[in-house]
């Protein structure tokens, strides 16, 4: 990247330099370009010619010198051989031999000469500086040279080659004459070139002026042109081609003048049209703004209307439901009276469901619906929906079955309430449009990924099916296909539209198919949807083993029989499946009556009592009767010592049966004794107060009623003035005339702030608003909790248990509430911590404390393992820490720990060694984990320090 930037900078720099050079040399103009076009090639050719002349002259001078050297050494070859022979015979005759060679110095340009033997020793030397050394000559040729030495040329000739002492005659010639001749030639060439260049420039200047001047005149005429001078006449004074060019330019200017006049006219007309258009647009914008303001106002009015209508509808529903509950609990009702009350109760529940659908549709339409994220048991959630709807199916004698694939995780993370809402809509529709037959709910894995899974759910019925026209508008709001459907089956047509939006929020899809398209003999339809859930890949589903158990079954519903067979195979149970009652009786004769590990499962269809009586005549062991809860008579079961197995069949119920665990009744309420509690109930609707007082009376709770907020304030003030004990809890209605519940709560909190050593009074809102933002506002104004109307006994017991039990500190302060709301939910989500601890605050605090206390030990151990590069053990420690984070609300810590664990485990899964990059990334992730743990510890300490407030 840096190299590319450097290259760009160099290119820009060179470009700027070239532009400046062109500008300085006037090469941007025609005059300069013409001179350059002619001058540059001539100069290049002249320079090349001069270089060639210099080269040839220099070569000739060197060749002449070489011929001179050969001639000199040839003339004195015999003399030098005689002098060498004299030295060989009479070494003391050196001067005589040297004198014989002195005549060589008379040769032109000779500096010195010498005779050197074969070993490189100088035998004789004459001339200027004859004592200086000579270069070593290793050439074996007879003649050698030239050799440049000390700015002169050396030449050598072999002598006495046939004697015993061969040698070389070496001479040094002066190079100065050669250089003088070279310089002389250069001076001549330069002088000639300059004169030629001068003459060329003069000629170019003359002719270029003749060509460029008219072009310059044309350019000046064009520069003087403007919108006001287009009509002026252009003078034509050029000749030749330039005259034609100037005439064409004048014609273009004339046409441009006419075009300009026409364009000006059109522009004025366009401006006038645009001005009128802008005036029209301004009027329309004002209209649109008014329409937008009206739409916003209408939307706000719709929200206020929904809130008010929700309150107004839930208020009488609260009274109706409460009085029905009281009448049913009192008993002593005839069958006809009980039927009437059950009908009223179902109608009330149906009306409440319609209200909830309208509110959900409004939230989805406003984009305010958000999904909750919490772990839940998926299989149990599906069974809860089917168990809730089983009475409707039992009334129509519809068989229900539930198949849960083995590869689906039991525990997932998502919004359990909204998931149940989707499944409830589809299943209730299937029951509604199925006169008889069966309904089968299936759950299977669509796609599995690390930490997430896409699940597929389907609801198959054998009902009336779907026509082609109904399919097109099935998922539209307030649509049920044919209008006769609404008249016959009821409903608003919002269920599927709401389900479609909820599935979209769960990153899934929803659709349907006609069963006849899959198999011509089948009838009805199948609705399906997919949803994305987060899962823990480390949690594996382990099926219990009942190897010693034996089950003989007779179930009339084929789908349920298949599901039972599948479950028993997973549990390793010895299973005998019978296809008829006669087959069942034949198997009874082979069963042991005293074996506690043997179970007989029979269907309740038909005459169940007669079947049990006949079975007991043959078999006295364990019997389980399969059927709907409302269809099984407890007295009959007790009479024949049989145990119920409720339809639809669930894995948990079957495990309880095989484990001989008791079956829990879902209708049993938690026992609560409110003896000694004093509650203030505030509501402007007297029937609601009566119902609330009656419900609290059943729990032995004393109730004081107030029909307005002002009356509630007066009652509290009187108790303070008379030093009477404060109320334990206040149930506060929200929408009341004169002084609302919110205003009353603020007044109570203001009154508490003026008192010393006064405990905070828990105020529970009775609200019909199901919107999350409304609930948050209630908590922010000083209320401690809220209950959605219509209020149920279970809600009252839960509220009183939470806010009045000994384990819960009623002195919970405002500072603690503000603290919890001020916590960053990404670092520490206290509400999620309470949910994971089953809303037991003490347990949530203990789990939080245990996790924080383990930080120091875990960090030290991880640091040592990283230094030792023991990554398998580091993965084990991270998995342990990740498991601990799943029991508290720590989203950031859980995400970082899980990611760190997956990164370290990749080393093991990919079977590779830890290199330097892996170690560096491990250290980086360790520092990140340490930082997140510090943030979590600081938030946790704030919670732990405020527990005693």
PyMOL commands that set and color helices and strands:
alter all, ss='L'
color gray80, all
select helices_A, chain A and resi 2-24+30-75+77-89+91-106+176-223+240-330+335-366+378-395+416-432+468-472+483-489+495-505+515-518+558-570+581-588+608-618+634-639+651-658+686-698+709-721+741-753+772-780+793-804+814-822+830-836+841-853+855-868+871-885+891-909+916-945
alter helices_A, ss='H'
color red, helices_A
select strands_A, chain A and resi 110-117+122-127+143-149+152-159+167-173+374-377+398-404+411-414+437-449+452-461+510-514+525-534+550-554+574-577+598-603+622-627+643-646+678-682+702-706+729-733+762-767+785-788
alter strands_A, ss='S'
color yellow, strands_A
deselect
rebuild
show_as cartoon
